[in-house]
Amino acid sequence: MLDPGLGEADRDKLAQEARGLIEQGGSVEEERKWGLRSLAYEIQRRTEADYRWYRFKATPDVLERIDHNLKIADGLLRFRVFKVNPEAPVVVPPSSGSPPPSGTGTPAPPAAAAPAAS
């Protein structure tokens, strides 16, 4: 999650540096630019971030180098590295501001009304 206070060119440069770290001893399988999205809570007084996502293969020493360099990088709000099953599908996030997918977040149907007393 990149700081939106940086210019677009600076955010792209930071993302390419992260990609370069991965490629020094691994391979990028997939890369996504999710763009500016609202945060669930403020981070460093920011309410949104520029999300970048990579699926990659790398050795443990590359992961240590990535972790170290990203911890000290300016302009980075947060980052996470997860180990995933290589067979797991890539999930594309919903577009910002779109309604939730059908079957989620919908209210329960109203209960049947009792017959009126006569």
N, C-alpha and C positions, 0 to 999 in steps of 0.2 A: 504494500500500500504506500504509494508515493504522495508526498506533500503537494497539494494542489497550488500552494503558494509559489512553487517553482514554475518557471515558464515551461511550455510544452517541449521545447527543444532540450531543456535541462532534464526533464523527466524521461524523455526518450533516451538521452545519453546515459542516465543512471540505469535504466532498464537494459540497455545494451552492455553496460559494464557487468551487470549481473549475469547476462547471457554469456559474456566472455569468460567469466569465472567458471561457469558450468562447463563450457566447451574446452577448458584447459585440461580436463581429465575425464570428461563425460560427454554425453550427447543430449541435445535438446530434442525431445520427441514431438512436443507440441507447445505452441506459444499462443496466448490470447491476451488481447488488450481489452479489458472490460470497461475502461473509461472512468469518468467521475461518477461516484456513487455516494449516497449518504451513509454516514456511519451510525451504528446503533448508539454510540456514546462518543463524547468528545475525546480526541487524542491530541495532545499538545495544542489545545485550543482550536482544533480543526473539527468541522462537522461533516466533511466529506473527504474522500481520498481518490486518487487515481489508481485503480486496481490493475495489476499486471499478474499474469499467471503462466507458469511454466510446468510442463511435465517433462522430466528428464531422468536419465540414468547416469549415475556417478559412483565413484568409489568413496569409502568412508573418509579418506584424506581430503578429497575434493569437498565433501560436505563440511568438514571442519574449516577449510579455507573460506568457503562461502559464508558460513556462520560468522566467522571472525570479521570478514570484510563488510558484511551487511550490518553487523552490530555497530560499526564505527562510521558508516556512510551517512553523510549529511543529506537530508531530503527524503529519508525513508521513515515513514511513520511506524510501520509494523511489517514483519515478515514471518512466515511459518514454513517449515519443511516437513512434509508428511511422507511416510513410506506407504505406497499404495500397491495393490495387486496390479500387475501389468495388464491383466485381462479386464480390469474394471473399466466401464465405459467413461468417457469424458462427459461431464455434466455441464451444460451451458446454462449460465444464470439467466433468470428472466430479465427482460429489459427494465430499466428504471421506470418506476411509476406505473407499471402494468398491473392489472388485477391478478390475484393469485390463481394458480391453475385450478380447473374444475375439481371439485371434491375436497378442496382444502379451504378453510376459512369461511365456509358458507354456514349460515344459521340452520339449526335443526328445523324440520317442518313442524308447524303448529300441531298441538295435540288435537284429537278429534273433539268437537264440541259435544257436551252432554245434551241429551234431549231436553227440551224445555218442559217444565212442570206445568200441568194443566189445572 
